[in-house]
Amino acid sequence: MLNASPNIYGLIEGMLEKGLPYVVSQLEKQCKKKLIVCDRSGKVFYPNWQENNILPDLYVKIPHGINQNDHFYHRVQQRLYYHFGTLPSNAYIIISDIKEEQVSSTLSLLNPDIILALRLYFANLEKLRQERNKIKRDLSEMLYLPGQENIRNLLMLHTEEFNIFKPYFFSIMEADSQSYDVDWSEVRSYSEQYLKEHNIQTIQVPSSNNVMGLVPANDKEDTDEINSEWFINNGINHKKAVESRFKLSTSVGEGNVYPLSEIYKSYLEASISISLPKLMGERHFIKRFSDLGIFSLLYNNDTHTLNTFCHNTLGRLLDYDEANEGVLLPTLRILLDNCFNWKKTAQQMYVHVNTLHYRIKKVEQLMQIDLSQMENRVNTFLAIKLYDLMQFNKALN
């Protein structure tokens, strides 16, 4: 005969002192099986993979359609899924290596006091999650404007997971191609948990189709530089882990390191770092703002000067395109990106090479330049990229 389970008060006291493992271990003793406990998204909370040296599968796939406070038995996997609690703090107990004829007797061992303690745990976890999400939403609203001195004060509410004295930079990860099968909330949750498991405390900002947030520049507090070895061991490995988990090809853009009160600058730089290479046809990359070379220098110049440069270089061409079919600038952009490879550009644009020559001759007439001269090609190339970048910034703002 099984021993009587601890009463609910004892379970709660044990959970407060020793955490979730205390409660689940009581259930494991009764079931004489190893259990997995996860939240409604499949995020595993027990066991702790790191402590048990098990492969870091941070999520499990939950079968659809299991009613609350009901179960589902997977005959192929020989797994029993028990769904407990109510939205949004519902969760699952998973019991593996169980035969179908054992399901009924196993369910009878799910002590109501233990289930109640588990419900209390996930209910409190959900309240904490909602409070953190509010802080993250407040932070996201502050990122887009300069002079937000309140950011530092806001982040002090995250002191249990966020060191406000470390140097930070902004990072954005996007898929290289649009996929409607990707649940970005799940990607963000996995990303955050992966980084936490590797002792990298980040704070992610809510977004619809990417992963973005503040990342510590290194493991020290006395430098504003990104440690290259630290970056390779963590940033690149994190990217590979996300891609492997969700079968994605991704690109990452990262801003420079700033004080928290000026972190909006890092956000803008990260946006440019991921957008500019894509405008130039690159995919599957990690780019820091400092990797953009002359473009990072130009972007940090006076905005009025850059606008004047673009207008003086491309003004007549833009006016002509606006009044006509609008094909000259795209043609010139692709030809420059292809290093004046006429055949490749013609194939890419599905036009005859003679049509291409005609268009470029018209471009030279409008701009009053000779594109056979390298200096003119370089200036035009820079002007187009700056124009594209400023158009992107307008859309961003």
N, C-alpha and C positions, 0 to 999 in steps of 0.2 A: 504494500500500500504506500502511496506517495505521501511524503510529509506535507503538512499544511503549509501553504505559501505564506510569506511574511505579509502582515496587514498593510493597508495602503499607507498608513503614516510611516511605518518602517521603510517602505519602498521609497517614499518621497524623501525621507531623511537620507537614505543611502544614495539616492540620485543626486541630492544637493552636495553631498560630500565627495562622491566618487564618479558622478556623471552617468551618462546613458548605459555604459557597460555593466554597471551594477544591476540595473533592472533587467536587461536582456539576459545576463548570465543566470538570473533566477529562472527565467523562462527556458533557457537551454537545459538547465538541470532537470526541469520537469519533462521536457520533450525528449531529452537525451539525443538532441540533434544540434548541429551548428546552424545558427540563424543569420540572416541578413536583414537589417532594418533600413529602409530608405524612405525618403519623402515622396510626395505625389509625382515629382518629375523623374524619380528613379535615382536621385543622388543618394549615395550610400553614406549612412551615419554610423553603422556598425556592421562588421568589425572595422577597426582602424587598420587599413591596409599597410601603412608604413610600419606600425609597431609589429605586425605579424609577418613582415617580409613577404607579402603576397603581391602579385602583379597589381599595379595601381589602376584597376578598373573602377573608376570613381562613380560610374553610373551602371545601372542595370535596366534592361528594357522591360517595362511593365505591360502585360497584355491589356488590350483595351476592353472596356465594358464591364469591369468588375464593380458591382454595386458596393456602396458603403456598408461596412460591417458584414461583408459577405466574403466568399472565397472563390478561387478558381484553381483547378488542378490541371497542370500541363502534363499530359501522358508521355510525350516524347522526352521532355526534359526531366520528368519525374520530380517536378517542383510544385509545391503548394504555395499559393499567393493569398495572403489574408489582408483585406483592405479594412482599416479601422479609422475612426475619427470622422470629422465633418469638414467640408471645405471652409477656408483654404488651408487648414492645418491637418488634412488627412494624410495618412502614410501607410506603409505596407510592411508586413512581416513575411519573409520568404524562407521556406524550409525546403532544403534540397535532399535528394536521395531518399525519397519517400514513395512507397508503393500505394497504388490506388486504394487498396483495401485498408490502408492505415490512416487514410484521410480523416474519417469520422472520429476515430479515437484520438488522433492528434489534435483536432479542433477542440475536443473536450478538455484538453490540457491547457488551453489558452485562458489562464486565470483572469477573471474580470478585474481584480485589483491591479494586476500587472498591465493589462490593457489600458486601464484608467491612468496609471502612472505614465505610460507611453504617450497617451493623448495629451496629458498635461505638459510633457516635455515638448512635443511638437507645436502645441498651442502657444507656449511661451516663445518658441523659436520663431513662429510666424509673426508674433508681435514685434520681436526684435528686428526681423527682416523688414517689416513695414516701416519701422522707425528709421532704419538705415537707408531704405529707399527714398524716404522723404529728404533725408540729408543729401543724398546723391542728386535728387532732382533740384534741390536748392543750389547745390554746387554747379550743376550743369547750366543753370540760369546765370550764374556769376561768370562762367568761363568766357562768355562772348564779349565782355566789356572790360575796358581797362579800369584801373584804380579801384579794384574791389578788395579793400583792406579786410573785409569781413571773412574772406576765404579762410584765413588762418584760424580765426575764432570758430568758424563752422567746423573745420577739420579737427579741432580740439575735442569735439564730441566723439571722434573716432579714435581716441587715444589708445583704446585697448587693442587696436589693430593697425594704427597709423601713426608713425613717428613724424611729427610736424617739424622736427629739427633736421631731418635728412634732406639732401638735395633730391628733387624730383624732376621728371620730364613727362611730357604727354606723348602717348602712343595710340595709334589707330591701326587696326587690322581689318582689312576688307577682303572679300572673295574676289578672285580675278575674273569670274564670270557670274552672272546672276543665276541663282538657283532658288526656286520656289520651295524646294524640299528642305531647306535649312531652317531650323528653328533657332534664331539668333539669341533668344533668351536662354536656350539650353547651351549654346556655344559660350555665352558670357559666363554662365554658371560654372560650366566645366573649366573654363579658363581661370576663373577666380579661385576655384578649388585646387586646380593644378599648381598655381603659383603659391597658394597657401601651403600646400604639401611640401613645396620646395623652399619654404621659409622666405618667400618674397611677398611682403605685405603691400598690396595695391588697393586703390579705390577706383572702382569702375563707374562710369557715367552712363546713365540710360541712353540707349540709341536704338534705332529701328533695324538697321541692316549692317551692323559692324560691331566690333569689340573695341572700346576706347576707354582710356582712363589715365590716372596718374601712376607712374612707376618710379620706384627708388632708383637713382642713378647708379648707386653702388652700395656696398655694405658698410660705408664709412660715413661720418658726419662732418668731416673737416675738409671736403673738397667739392667743387662744383663740376668736376669732370666725370664723364661716363667711363668707368673702368673697362677697358677693352676685353680683358679675360673674363671678367664678371658678365659682361654683355653677351659674349659668345656662349658661355656656359648656360645662361638663363634665357636671354631673348630669343636666340636661334632655336634652342631646344623646346621652348614654349611654342613657337610657331610650328615646329615639326609635330609636336604632340597634338595640337589642335587639328592640323591637316590630316594626321593619321586617324584620329578619332572620328572626324566628320567627313572624311574623303573629299577634302577641299584643296584647291590651290589658292593660296592667299598672298597678299602683299601687305607690308607694314611700313608706315611712315612715322617718324619720330622727331619731335622738336628738341630744341636745346634745353639745357637746365636753367631754371629761373627760381628766384624766391617765390614762395607760394602766392604772395600778393600780386605777382606778375605772371602767374602760370598761364594766363590767357594767351600770352605771346607764344608759349610752347605749343598750345593747342592750334593756333593759326599756322605755326611752322610745320606741325605734324600733318595738318590738312594739305599744305603745299607739298610736303615730302612724299605723300602718297598719290597726289593728283598729277603733279608735273611729270614724273616718270611715266605714268599711264598715258598722258597726252603725247609722250614721245614713243609710245608703243611698247614699253617695258611691262613685264609681268613677273610674278613670283619673286619678289625682291624684298629686302629690308633696307630702307633708306633713312638715314638721319639727315636733318636739315643741312648740317655741315658737309654732307656728301654731295650736295647739289652744285658745288663749285661756284662758278661765276653767277649762277642764278640766285644763290643765297646772298651773295654780296649785292647784287642788283636789287633784290627784294628789300634789303635793309636800307636802301637809299631813299631819298625824299620821293614820296608818291607823286607829287606834282611834276618832278623832273622825269620820272618814268613815263607818266602820261604824255608829257610833251614829246619825249623821244618816240613813243609809239605813234602818236599823231603825225609827227613830222615824217616818219618813215612810211607809215601805212595809210595815212589819211586819204589820199586820192584813190588808192586801191579799195579801201572800205566803202567810200562814197560810190564808186563805180559798181561794186558788187551789190550794194543796197538798191541801186536803181535798175539793175539788170538781173541776170540769172544767178548771181552769187557763186560763181565757180572759180574765180581767179585766185582768191585767197586759199581755199582748200587745195587747189592745184599746186600753188607755190609751196604750201606747207608740206605736202606729201613729197614733192620733188626735193626739197631741202632735207627732209628726214631720210630720203633715200640717197643722199649725197650726189644729187644730180644724175642718178641712173635713169635715163629717159625710158628705156625699155621696161624696167621694173615698175616705174610709176605709171606708164601707159596701161600695163596689164592690171595693175592694182585699181586703176580708175575706170577700166573697161572703155578706153578711148584709143584712137589711132595715135601713133607717135607724132604724126603731122599736126593733129589737133592740139597735142601737148605743146609743140613748138609755137603754134599760133597763139595759144593762151599766154605763154611766157613772154613772147614778143610784145603782146599787149600790156603785160605787167611792167615790162621795162619801159615802155612808152609812158605809162601812167606815173610810175615812180621816178622816171628820168634817171635810171641807173643802168649799168652794164653788169649783168649777173655772171658774166664770165670772170669778173674780178673777184678774188677771194675776199677782200675787205668788204665788198658790197654783200656777198653771200653771208658773211658772219654777222654783219649788222642787221640784215633782214631776218636771219634765223633768230637772233636775240629778240628782235622786235616782235616777231610772231609769238615766240614762247612767252614773252612778258605780257603781250596782249591776251593770250589764252589764259594765263595765270590771273590777270586782273578781271577777266570775264568770270572766271571761276569764283574769285573772291566776292564779286558782286552778287552772284547766285547764293554764295554762302551766307552773306550778310542779309 
